[in-house]
């Protein structure tokens, strides 16, 4: 059974941040997918920093076709933890930090 791509476009972002339409990387486990997005944010000091965000979603099929949800079932929790660990490892290897030096 094929699942939809975890690289679907994101909803519109706030005007003070720019965001690529696709994630920098995505991981999938069964019906769950986790995607890492990198947002460039301009600080009040004028410095531009890259902030990474992780999006987790579950895909399921209905009569209307494939749908996605951010709600998880009990059976999704352990696979979700595995995907979050993979995202963390990827960001740690890349040297990412959530300490963005906000003014």
C-alpha positions as CSV (number, residue, x, y, z in Angstrom):
1,X,0.0,0.0,0.0
2,X,1.5,3.3,-1.1
3,X,1.4,6.2,1.3
4,X,1.4,9.9,0.3
5,X,4.7,11.6,0.2
6,X,5.8,13.1,3.5
7,X,7.0,16.2,1.5
8,X,3.7,17.9,1.1
9,X,3.7,21.7,1.1
10,X,3.3,23.5,4.4
11,X,0.6,25.9,5.2
12,X,1.4,29.7,4.9
13,X,3.9,30.9,7.4
14,X,4.2,34.1,9.3
15,X,5.4,37.1,7.4
16,X,8.6,37.5,9.5
17,X,9.9,34.0,8.6
18,X,10.6,32.3,5.3
19,X,10.3,28.6,4.8
20,X,11.0,26.2,2.0
21,X,8.0,24.5,0.5
22,X,9.5,21.1,1.2
23,X,11.3,19.6,4.2
24,X,15.0,19.3,4.3
25,X,14.6,15.6,5.2
26,X,11.7,13.3,6.1
27,X,11.6,9.9,7.8
28,X,8.7,7.4,7.6
29,X,7.7,4.4,9.7
30,X,4.4,2.7,8.6
31,X,1.7,5.3,8.4
32,X,3.7,7.9,10.3
33,X,6.1,10.4,8.9
34,X,8.3,13.0,10.5
35,X,9.7,15.9,8.5
36,X,12.4,18.5,9.4
37,X,11.9,22.0,8.1
38,X,14.5,24.8,8.3
39,X,13.2,28.3,8.7
40,X,15.4,31.3,8.3
41,X,14.5,34.0,10.8
42,X,15.8,37.5,11.0
43,X,16.5,38.7,14.5
44,X,16.0,42.2,15.8
45,X,19.7,42.6,15.8
46,X,19.7,42.0,12.0
47,X,21.3,38.6,12.2
48,X,19.6,35.8,10.3
49,X,19.6,32.4,11.9
50,X,18.2,29.0,10.8
51,X,15.7,27.4,13.1
52,X,14.6,23.8,12.6
53,X,11.1,22.5,13.2
54,X,9.9,18.9,13.2
55,X,6.4,18.0,11.9
56,X,4.9,14.6,12.7
57,X,1.8,13.3,11.0
58,X,-0.2,10.1,10.5
59,X,-1.6,9.1,7.1
60,X,-4.8,7.1,6.6
61,X,-7.1,6.2,3.8
62,X,-10.8,7.0,3.7
63,X,-13.4,6.6,0.9
64,X,-12.4,10.1,-0.2
65,X,-8.7,9.2,-0.5
66,X,-5.6,9.7,1.6
67,X,-5.9,12.0,4.6
68,X,-3.4,13.1,7.3
69,X,-3.8,13.8,10.9
70,X,-1.6,15.0,13.8
71,X,-3.6,12.9,16.2
72,X,-1.9,9.6,17.2
73,X,-3.4,6.3,18.4
74,X,-1.8,4.4,21.2
75,X,-0.2,2.0,18.7
76,X,1.4,5.1,17.0
77,X,3.3,6.3,20.1
78,X,6.3,4.0,20.0
79,X,6.9,4.5,16.2
80,X,6.4,8.2,16.8
81,X,9.2,8.2,19.4
82,X,11.4,6.3,17.0
83,X,10.9,8.9,14.3
84,X,11.5,11.8,16.8
85,X,14.7,10.1,17.8
86,X,15.8,9.8,14.2
87,X,15.0,13.5,13.7
88,X,17.0,14.4,16.8
89,X,20.0,12.4,15.7
90,X,19.9,14.0,12.3
91,X,19.7,17.5,13.8
92,X,22.5,16.7,16.3
93,X,24.8,15.4,13.6
94,X,24.1,18.5,11.6
95,X,25.0,20.7,14.5
96,X,21.5,22.3,14.8
97,X,20.5,24.0,18.0
98,X,17.3,25.5,19.3
99,X,19.3,28.2,21.1
100,X,18.6,30.8,18.4
101,X,20.0,33.9,20.2
102,X,16.7,35.7,20.1
103,X,16.9,39.4,21.1
